[in-house]
Amino acid sequence: MPLDRVNRQFSADRPGQLRVSDFTHVKTQRGMAYVVFITDVLSRQIVGWKLPTTPRTDFVLGALEQALYARRPGARLVHHSDRGSQYLSIRYIH
């Protein structure tokens, strides 16, 4: 299991130092939709997101890949999320 490197201290001195991620679900007329977002703590900008119809590991990985590609972080980026099953999957933590 990955270590909690943040310990509820959500602050950063520079962009790309700390990013946080979470997802939720929304009931729509067509069924459930899931939204995952990754936010840079210092700028509070959303740097990655996805809106799929299934809560699989692929959608949190897709948001992470988008965030890494769109805004290249510094060498010491810490990426924090809750410990939901998608974030603890073998594909996500490796």
Secondary structure, 3 states (H helix, E strand, C coil): CCCCCCCCCCCCCCCCCEEEEEEEEEEECCEEEEEEEEEECCCCCEEEEECCCCCCHHHHHHHHHHHHHHCCCCCCCEEEECCCCCCCCHHHHC
